Amino acid sequence: MSEEHTEAVHKKEYKIIVNGGAATVDKEVLSFDDVVNIAFPNRDPNTVYSVSYEKAKDPKEGELLPGQSVTIKENTEFDVDDTGKS
């Protein structure tokens, strides 16, 4: 079995909920930017966003700030809001 095939077999996917819609990610730790990019794929770099989450692995719930990350689990829920221009 090739190394590439082995990685594909062992890669885990997680179903998460972002702003009420389902999304799938392939890593257990998501950053603030990862989550905002899922919610707003064509985001304006001059816009400020807020991210809250619940049902995560560690910590279980809270606010995610720029530069922070959270360890997720299946069905972690995120709410991402566009709070306006910076």
Long-range contacts (C-beta under 8 A, 24 or more apart in sequence): 14-72, 14-73, 14-74, 14-76, 15-74, 15-75, 16-72, 16-75, 16-76, 16-77, 16-78, 17-75, 17-76, 17-77, 17-78, 18-77, 18-78, 18-80, 19-78, 19-79, 19-80, 25-72, 28-57, 28-71, 28-72, 28-73, 29-69, 29-70, 29-71, 29-72, 30-69, 30-70, 30-72, 31-67, 31-68, 31-69, 32-64, 32-65, 32-66, 32-67, 32-68, 32-69, 33-66, 34-69, 35-64, 35-78, 35-80, 36-80, 38-78, 38-80, 39-78, 39-80, 40-80, 40-82, 44-85, 46-85, 46-86, 47-82, 47-83, 47-84, 47-85, 47-86, 48-82, 48-83, 48-84, 48-85, 48-86, 49-80, 49-81, 49-82, 49-83, 50-80, 50-81, 50-83, 51-78, 51-79, 51-80, 51-81, 52-78, 52-79, 53-77, 53-78, 53-79
